[in-house]
Amino acid sequence: MSRRRRSVMSEQLKYELAKDLGFYDTVQQEGWGGIRAKDAGNMVKRAIQLAEQAAAKNNGQ
């Protein structure tokens, strides 16, 4: 039985993170499967940092 995984991050956010972290060209040329596991981990780590910053900002209002 085939399962389709839902993406937690939007495609736009993933591309923005790839640009910020310096592997956007790899994604453009090879797709998401072409990035290193380390890059994927850094992308998740950065997304968590951004989410924490946004939550802290919202809680401070």
C-alpha positions as CSV (number, residue, x, y, z in Angstrom):
1,M,0.0,0.0,0.0
2,S,1.5,3.3,-1.1
3,R,1.6,6.2,1.4
4,R,2.0,9.7,0.4
5,R,3.9,11.8,3.0
6,R,2.5,15.2,3.7
7,S,5.0,17.9,3.8
8,V,5.2,20.0,6.9
9,M,7.1,22.8,5.3
10,S,5.8,24.6,2.2
11,E,7.8,24.3,-1.0
12,Q,8.4,28.0,-0.9
13,L,10.0,27.8,2.6
14,K,12.1,24.8,1.6
15,Y,13.5,26.7,-1.4
16,E,14.2,29.8,0.7
17,L,16.0,27.7,3.2
18,A,18.0,26.0,0.5
19,K,19.0,29.5,-0.8
20,D,20.0,30.7,2.6
21,L,22.0,27.6,3.4
22,G,23.8,27.5,0.0
23,F,22.5,24.4,-1.7
24,Y,19.8,25.8,-3.9
25,D,21.8,25.1,-7.1
26,T,22.0,21.4,-6.2
27,V,18.2,21.3,-5.6
28,Q,17.6,23.0,-9.0
29,Q,19.9,20.6,-10.8
30,E,19.3,17.3,-9.0
31,G,16.1,17.8,-7.0
32,W,15.7,17.3,-3.3
33,G,17.2,13.8,-3.6
34,G,20.5,15.4,-4.6
35,I,21.2,17.2,-1.3
36,R,23.4,15.7,1.4
37,A,21.8,14.4,4.6
38,K,23.8,17.0,6.5
39,D,22.2,19.7,4.3
40,A,18.7,18.3,5.0
41,G,19.4,18.3,8.7
42,N,20.7,21.8,8.6
43,M,17.5,22.8,6.8
44,V,15.3,21.3,9.4
45,K,17.4,22.8,12.2
46,R,17.0,26.3,10.6
47,A,13.3,25.8,10.1
48,I,12.9,25.0,13.8
49,Q,14.9,28.1,14.7
50,L,12.7,30.3,12.6
51,A,9.6,28.7,14.2
52,E,10.9,29.3,17.7
53,Q,11.7,32.9,16.9
54,A,8.2,33.4,15.5
55,A,6.6,31.8,18.5
56,A,8.7,33.9,20.9
57,K,7.7,37.1,19.0
58,N,4.0,36.1,19.1
59,N,4.2,35.3,22.8
60,G,5.8,38.7,23.5
61,Q,2.9,40.7,22.1
